[in-house]
Amino acid sequence: MRTSRNVTSGFVTDVESAMGAAVLRESVLGARRASRRAGKILQAEGFTFDEWLVLGTLEDSAGLTMTELREATVTDKATLGRRVDSLVSRALVYREVDGLDRRVIRAYLSVRGREVLSRLTTLLAQD
């Protein structure tokens, strides 16, 4: 976008800013609608949006620490811990101690987790 300080181009800058704000607003509204739709589908399958994000993130990058997973999913620490615990209890995710630093725990997607993620992805893509 142009940011000229010329008086005659001030109107153009204002219009460009307004258009940028309108595009941002429509993008956010679209994301909210998609999130709401996905949330309903996931809830019907017994999953939360955050759990689906964890599964997908672990499929893309296996062996993440909780800090890495939290950053990748933009989920707060407490929520992420509960979601990962839930996925572990359903055998969709498993944790292992890091081979180099035993203080570090890494999360992985299980075979069953991959199957469930594939099914959820298909359901989300259908609607």
C-alpha positions as CSV (number, residue, x, y, z in Angstrom):
1,M,0.0,0.0,0.0
2,R,1.1,3.5,-0.7
3,T,1.8,5.7,2.3
4,S,2.5,9.0,0.5
5,R,2.3,12.1,2.7
6,N,1.2,14.2,-0.3
7,V,-2.1,16.0,0.4
8,T,-3.5,15.0,-3.0
9,S,-2.8,11.3,-2.3
10,G,-4.2,11.4,1.3
11,F,-7.5,10.3,-0.1
12,V,-5.9,7.4,-1.9
13,T,-4.2,6.3,1.3
14,D,-7.4,6.5,3.3
15,V,-9.2,4.4,0.7
16,E,-6.5,1.9,0.6
17,S,-6.5,1.7,4.4
18,A,-10.3,1.3,4.4
19,M,-10.1,-1.5,1.8
20,G,-7.3,-3.2,3.8
21,A,-9.5,-3.1,6.9
22,A,-12.5,-4.4,4.9
23,V,-10.4,-7.3,3.6
24,L,-9.1,-8.1,7.1
25,R,-12.7,-8.0,8.5
26,E,-14.0,-10.4,5.8
27,S,-11.0,-12.7,6.4
28,V,-11.7,-12.8,10.1
29,L,-15.4,-13.4,9.6
30,G,-14.7,-16.2,7.1
31,A,-12.3,-17.8,9.5
32,R,-14.9,-17.6,12.3
33,R,-17.5,-19.2,10.1
34,A,-15.2,-22.0,9.0
35,S,-14.1,-22.5,12.7
36,R,-17.7,-22.7,13.8
37,R,-18.6,-25.2,11.1
38,A,-15.5,-27.3,11.8
39,G,-16.2,-27.2,15.5
40,K,-19.7,-28.6,15.0
41,I,-18.4,-31.5,12.9
42,L,-15.6,-32.2,15.3
43,Q,-17.9,-32.1,18.3
44,A,-20.2,-34.6,16.7
45,E,-17.2,-36.9,16.4
46,G,-16.1,-36.4,20.0
47,F,-13.2,-34.0,19.4
48,T,-12.4,-30.4,20.1
49,F,-11.0,-27.9,17.6
50,D,-7.8,-27.8,19.7
51,E,-7.5,-31.6,19.6
52,W,-7.8,-31.6,15.9
53,L,-5.1,-28.9,15.6
54,V,-2.8,-31.1,17.8
55,L,-3.3,-34.1,15.7
56,G,-2.7,-32.2,12.5
57,T,0.4,-30.5,13.9
58,L,1.9,-33.8,15.1
59,E,1.3,-35.3,11.6
60,D,3.2,-32.5,10.1
61,S,6.0,-32.4,12.7
62,A,6.5,-35.5,14.8
63,G,8.2,-35.4,18.1
64,L,7.4,-31.9,19.3
65,T,7.9,-30.7,22.8
66,M,4.9,-29.2,24.5
67,T,6.4,-25.8,24.0
68,E,6.8,-26.4,20.3
69,L,3.3,-27.8,20.1
70,R,1.9,-24.8,22.0
71,E,3.6,-22.4,19.6
72,A,2.5,-24.3,16.5
73,T,-1.1,-24.5,17.6
74,V,-1.4,-21.1,19.3
75,T,-2.9,-22.8,22.3
76,D,-2.4,-21.8,25.9
77,K,-0.4,-24.1,28.1
78,A,-3.2,-25.4,30.4
79,T,-5.6,-26.1,27.5
80,L,-2.9,-27.8,25.5
81,G,-2.0,-30.0,28.4
82,R,-5.6,-31.1,28.8
83,R,-6.0,-31.7,25.1
84,V,-2.8,-33.8,24.8
85,D,-3.8,-35.8,27.9
86,S,-7.2,-36.6,26.4
87,L,-5.5,-37.7,23.1
88,V,-3.0,-39.8,25.0
89,S,-5.8,-41.5,27.0
90,R,-7.5,-42.4,23.6
91,A,-4.2,-43.8,22.3
92,L,-4.2,-41.2,19.5
93,V,-1.0,-39.5,20.7
94,Y,1.9,-40.9,22.7
95,R,4.8,-39.3,24.6
96,E,8.4,-40.3,24.8
97,V,11.4,-39.1,26.7
98,D,13.9,-37.3,24.4
99,G,16.9,-39.5,23.5
100,L,19.4,-36.7,24.2
101,D,17.9,-34.9,27.1
102,R,15.8,-37.0,29.5
103,R,14.1,-33.9,30.9
104,V,12.4,-33.3,27.5
105,I,9.2,-35.1,26.6
106,R,8.2,-35.3,23.0
107,A,4.7,-36.0,21.6
108,Y,4.0,-38.2,18.6
109,L,0.9,-39.1,16.6
110,S,0.1,-42.8,16.9
111,V,-1.0,-45.0,14.0
112,R,-4.5,-44.9,15.4
113,G,-4.2,-41.1,15.6
114,R,-3.3,-40.9,11.9
115,E,-6.3,-43.0,11.0
116,V,-8.6,-40.8,13.1
117,L,-7.1,-37.6,11.7
118,S,-7.6,-38.9,8.2
119,R,-11.3,-39.6,8.9
120,L,-11.7,-36.2,10.5
121,T,-10.0,-34.5,7.5
122,T,-12.3,-36.3,5.1
123,L,-15.4,-35.2,7.1
124,L,-14.2,-31.6,7.3
125,A,-13.5,-31.6,3.5
126,Q,-17.0,-32.9,2.6
127,D,-19.0,-30.1,4.0
